[in-house]
Amino acid sequence: MTTIDTPIFVRAIDDDMHAQTKRLSDASLLVMAHEVISRLSHISRNAAAAPTEVDLQAFCAALVGPSATQAYEFLNDAKERGASHQTLCISYIAAAAGQLGVWWERDKIHFSDMAIAAGRILHLLRDLRMAMPNVPVKGRREALFATVPGEQHVIGVTMAADILRDKGWHIDLQLGRTETELCKIVHDGGYPIIGLSASGAEHVRALTRTVVELRVAAPWSLIFISGGIVQIEKDIAIRVGADAAAASMDACIEKLEALYHSVLNADGSDP
């Protein structure tokens, strides 16, 4: 796992970081942070073989601490002791999210703490994928395209699917699916790339929780974001823990090709 000491959301809290200004409102950022915590808290209800209470408290403290390094080292140590990917995701990360949710309700952590913890959690979920066995590419450019749950604008993603099919891609288009349905589809389908379409900032909540659940259900998949939300917030992929994002059709094709080749490189296959 790669240690990243600049967690997701930090640039939104610090207006001057990297000479950027925040685009999403504090309310929208709070929604993203809250969704990461609450969604993983829900997942953790069925967690087994959880770490000790002392370890859990220490991990939570690392997630809101001044440096991301300690949180990454904590999971690395658990992995070296034999913890599986599922255990790391559910019994450690999700369980910690549940504890952070309790801290939030009891006012033990503030907005900035919650945002930093959520960002680090998204990084951890994304980076854990690197340790997963590669899923063999099926000899063609293949992806699942889906609208974010609750999204009513389907024309853009439908046209994108048709255009990419004309370019030789095999696209499974899923519209109007819930998070639960999408997770089952991607888990059973083994898609190397998942494309999520969202039209605007009002779908930040659904987008964030969908990415979180997909990271757990299909940790081997690369996640791509498109739609109007990318024009509103160009760093949305970083903020919600996806692998790439693009707004225009040409940019989408370019990004998808790059993701496809990264899958091939990881698998050792020929284009």
C-alpha positions as CSV (number, residue, x, y, z in Angstrom):
1,M,0.0,0.0,0.0
2,T,1.2,3.5,-0.8
3,T,1.4,5.9,2.1
4,I,-0.4,9.2,1.2
5,D,-0.1,11.9,3.8
6,T,-2.5,14.2,2.1
7,P,-5.8,12.6,2.6
8,I,-8.9,13.1,0.5
9,F,-11.0,16.1,1.5
10,V,-8.0,18.0,3.1
11,R,-7.7,20.3,0.1
12,A,-11.4,21.2,0.5
13,I,-10.8,22.1,4.1
14,D,-7.7,24.1,3.5
15,D,-8.5,26.7,0.8
16,D,-4.8,27.5,0.1
17,M,-3.6,23.9,-0.3
18,H,-1.9,23.4,-3.7
19,A,-3.1,26.9,-4.7
20,Q,-6.7,25.6,-5.2
21,T,-10.0,26.8,-4.0
22,K,-12.8,24.6,-2.8
23,R,-15.7,24.0,-5.1
24,L,-18.0,21.8,-3.2
25,S,-19.7,23.4,-0.2
26,D,-18.8,22.4,3.3
27,A,-22.2,20.8,3.5
28,S,-21.5,18.6,0.5
29,L,-18.1,17.7,1.8
30,L,-19.7,16.8,5.2
31,V,-22.2,14.6,3.3
32,M,-19.3,12.7,1.6
33,A,-17.4,12.3,4.8
34,H,-20.6,11.2,6.7
35,E,-21.5,8.7,3.9
36,V,-18.1,7.0,4.1
37,I,-18.5,6.6,7.9
38,S,-22.1,5.6,8.0
39,R,-22.0,3.2,5.0
40,L,-19.1,1.3,6.4
41,S,-20.7,1.3,9.8
42,H,-23.6,-0.5,8.2
43,I,-21.3,-3.0,6.6
44,S,-19.5,-3.7,9.8
45,R,-22.6,-5.0,11.6
46,N,-21.9,-8.4,10.3
47,A,-18.2,-8.2,10.9
48,A,-16.4,-11.2,12.4
49,A,-12.9,-11.6,13.9
50,A,-12.8,-7.9,14.8
51,P,-9.6,-6.5,16.3
52,T,-9.5,-6.0,20.1
53,E,-11.1,-2.9,21.5
54,V,-7.7,-1.4,22.3
55,D,-6.6,-2.0,18.7
56,L,-9.8,-0.5,17.3
57,Q,-9.4,2.6,19.4
58,A,-5.8,3.0,18.3
59,F,-6.8,2.6,14.6
60,C,-9.5,5.2,15.0
61,A,-7.0,7.6,16.6
62,A,-4.6,7.0,13.7
63,L,-7.3,7.8,11.2
64,V,-7.9,11.2,12.7
65,G,-4.2,11.8,13.7
66,P,-1.8,14.4,12.1
67,S,-0.3,11.8,9.8
68,A,-1.7,9.1,7.6
69,T,1.3,6.9,8.1
70,Q,0.2,5.3,11.3
71,A,-3.1,4.2,9.9
72,Y,-1.4,2.5,6.9
73,E,1.1,0.8,9.2
74,F,-1.7,-0.5,11.4
75,L,-3.3,-2.3,8.5
76,N,0.0,-3.5,7.1
77,D,0.7,-5.1,10.5
78,A,-2.7,-6.8,10.5
79,K,-2.1,-8.0,7.0
80,E,1.3,-9.5,8.0
81,R,-0.4,-11.3,10.8
82,G,-2.6,-13.0,8.2
83,A,-5.7,-10.8,8.0
84,S,-7.5,-11.4,4.7
85,H,-8.8,-8.6,2.4
86,Q,-12.3,-9.1,3.6
87,T,-11.2,-9.0,7.3
88,L,-9.2,-5.8,6.6
89,C,-12.2,-4.1,4.9
90,I,-14.9,-5.3,7.3
91,S,-13.4,-6.1,10.6
92,Y,-10.9,-3.3,10.7
93,I,-11.9,-0.4,8.3
94,A,-15.7,-0.8,8.6
95,A,-15.5,-1.4,12.4
96,A,-13.4,1.7,12.8
97,A,-15.9,3.7,10.8
98,G,-18.6,2.5,13.2
99,Q,-16.5,3.7,16.2
100,L,-15.9,7.0,14.4
101,G,-19.6,7.4,13.9
102,V,-20.1,7.0,17.7
103,W,-17.4,9.6,18.3
104,W,-19.1,12.0,15.8
105,E,-22.5,11.5,17.6
106,R,-20.9,12.2,20.9
107,D,-19.0,15.3,19.6
108,K,-15.6,13.7,20.2
109,I,-14.5,14.6,16.7
110,H,-15.2,17.7,14.5
111,F,-16.0,18.2,10.9
112,S,-12.3,18.4,9.9
113,D,-11.5,15.2,11.8
114,M,-14.4,13.3,10.2
115,A,-13.4,14.5,6.7
116,I,-9.8,13.5,7.2
117,A,-10.7,10.1,8.5
118,A,-13.2,9.5,5.7
119,G,-10.5,10.5,3.1
120,R,-8.0,8.1,4.6
121,I,-10.6,5.3,4.7
122,L,-11.2,5.8,1.0
123,H,-7.5,5.7,0.2
124,L,-7.1,2.6,2.3
125,L,-10.0,0.8,0.5
126,R,-8.5,1.8,-2.9
127,D,-5.0,0.9,-2.0
128,L,-6.0,-2.5,-0.6
129,R,-7.1,-3.4,-4.1
130,M,-3.4,-3.4,-5.1
131,A,-2.9,-6.5,-2.9
132,M,-5.7,-8.4,-4.5
133,P,-5.0,-11.2,-7.0
134,N,-5.4,-9.9,-10.6
135,V,-8.5,-10.9,-12.4
136,P,-7.7,-12.2,-15.9
137,V,-8.7,-9.9,-18.7
138,K,-11.2,-11.7,-21.0
139,G,-9.4,-10.7,-24.2
140,R,-11.4,-7.6,-24.9
141,R,-12.1,-4.1,-23.6
142,E,-14.9,-4.7,-21.1
143,A,-16.6,-2.5,-18.5
144,L,-19.8,-2.1,-16.6
145,F,-21.5,1.3,-17.0
146,A,-24.1,2.3,-14.5
147,T,-26.0,5.4,-13.3
148,V,-25.5,6.3,-9.6
149,P,-28.6,5.1,-7.7
150,G,-31.2,7.8,-7.8
151,E,-29.8,9.4,-11.0
152,Q,-32.6,10.2,-13.6
153,H,-30.3,11.4,-16.4
154,V,-29.5,8.4,-18.5
155,I,-29.1,9.7,-22.0
156,G,-25.4,10.6,-21.6
157,V,-24.3,7.3,-20.2
158,T,-26.4,5.4,-22.8
159,M,-24.8,7.3,-25.7
160,A,-21.4,6.8,-24.2
161,A,-22.0,3.0,-24.0
162,D,-23.1,3.0,-27.6
163,I,-20.1,5.0,-28.8
164,L,-17.7,2.7,-26.9
165,R,-19.3,-0.4,-28.3
166,D,-18.7,1.0,-31.8
167,K,-15.1,1.3,-30.8
168,G,-14.8,-2.4,-29.8
169,W,-15.7,-2.2,-26.1
170,H,-18.0,-4.7,-24.5
171,I,-20.2,-2.5,-22.3
172,D,-22.8,-3.9,-19.8
173,L,-25.2,-0.9,-19.2
174,Q,-27.1,-0.9,-16.0
175,L,-29.6,1.8,-15.3
176,G,-31.7,2.5,-12.2
177,R,-30.0,-0.1,-10.0
178,T,-29.6,0.2,-6.2
179,E,-26.3,-0.1,-4.4
180,T,-27.1,-3.6,-3.4
181,E,-28.0,-4.7,-6.9
182,L,-24.9,-3.1,-8.4
183,C,-22.6,-4.8,-5.8
184,K,-24.1,-8.2,-6.7
185,I,-23.7,-7.5,-10.4
186,V,-20.0,-6.5,-10.1
187,H,-19.1,-9.2,-7.7
188,D,-20.6,-11.9,-10.0
189,G,-19.5,-10.3,-13.2
190,G,-15.8,-9.7,-12.5
191,Y,-15.6,-6.5,-14.5
192,P,-12.1,-5.0,-14.6
193,I,-13.6,-1.4,-15.0
194,I,-16.8,0.1,-13.5
195,G,-18.1,3.4,-14.9
196,L,-20.4,5.5,-12.7
197,S,-22.4,8.4,-14.1
198,A,-23.7,11.3,-12.0
199,S,-25.2,14.5,-13.3
200,G,-24.6,16.9,-10.4
201,A,-23.6,17.7,-6.8
202,E,-26.9,16.5,-5.5
203,H,-25.7,13.0,-6.2
204,V,-22.5,13.3,-4.1
205,R,-24.1,11.3,-1.3
206,A,-25.2,8.4,-3.6
207,L,-21.9,8.5,-5.5
208,T,-19.8,8.3,-2.3
209,R,-21.7,5.4,-0.7
210,T,-21.7,3.5,-4.1
211,V,-17.9,3.8,-4.4
212,V,-17.4,2.6,-0.9
213,E,-19.6,-0.5,-1.3
214,L,-18.1,-1.3,-4.7
215,R,-14.6,-1.2,-3.2
216,V,-15.7,-3.9,-0.7
217,A,-17.8,-5.9,-3.2
218,A,-15.3,-5.8,-6.1
219,P,-11.8,-4.7,-4.8
220,W,-10.2,-5.8,-8.1
221,S,-12.2,-3.4,-10.2
222,L,-11.1,0.1,-11.3
223,I,-13.8,2.8,-10.8
224,F,-14.4,5.6,-13.3
225,I,-16.7,8.6,-12.9
226,S,-18.3,10.6,-15.6
227,G,-21.2,13.1,-16.1
228,G,-21.9,16.6,-15.1
229,I,-20.5,16.2,-11.6
230,V,-17.0,16.0,-13.1
231,Q,-17.5,19.5,-14.5
232,I,-18.6,20.8,-11.2
233,E,-15.8,19.2,-9.2
234,K,-12.8,18.2,-11.3
235,D,-11.2,16.3,-8.4
236,I,-14.3,14.3,-7.6
237,A,-12.5,11.0,-8.3
238,I,-9.9,11.8,-5.7
239,R,-12.4,13.0,-3.2
240,V,-14.6,9.9,-3.4
241,G,-11.8,7.3,-3.8
242,A,-12.3,6.4,-7.5
243,D,-9.5,5.7,-10.0
244,A,-10.3,8.3,-12.7
245,A,-12.9,10.7,-13.9
246,A,-13.7,12.7,-17.1
247,A,-16.5,14.9,-18.4
248,S,-16.2,15.0,-22.2
249,M,-16.6,12.0,-24.5
250,D,-13.1,12.3,-25.8
251,A,-11.6,12.5,-22.3
252,C,-13.7,9.5,-21.2
253,I,-12.4,7.4,-24.1
254,E,-8.8,8.4,-23.3
255,K,-9.2,7.7,-19.5
256,L,-10.9,4.4,-20.2
257,E,-8.1,3.3,-22.5
258,A,-5.6,4.2,-19.9
259,L,-7.4,2.2,-17.3
260,Y,-7.7,-0.8,-19.7
261,H,-4.0,-0.7,-20.3
262,S,-3.3,-0.5,-16.6
263,V,-5.4,-3.7,-16.1
264,L,-3.4,-5.4,-18.9
265,N,-0.1,-4.4,-17.4
266,A,-1.1,-5.7,-14.0
267,D,-2.3,-9.0,-15.6
268,G,0.7,-9.3,-17.9
269,S,-1.6,-9.6,-20.9
270,D,-1.2,-8.2,-24.4
271,P,-3.5,-5.5,-25.7
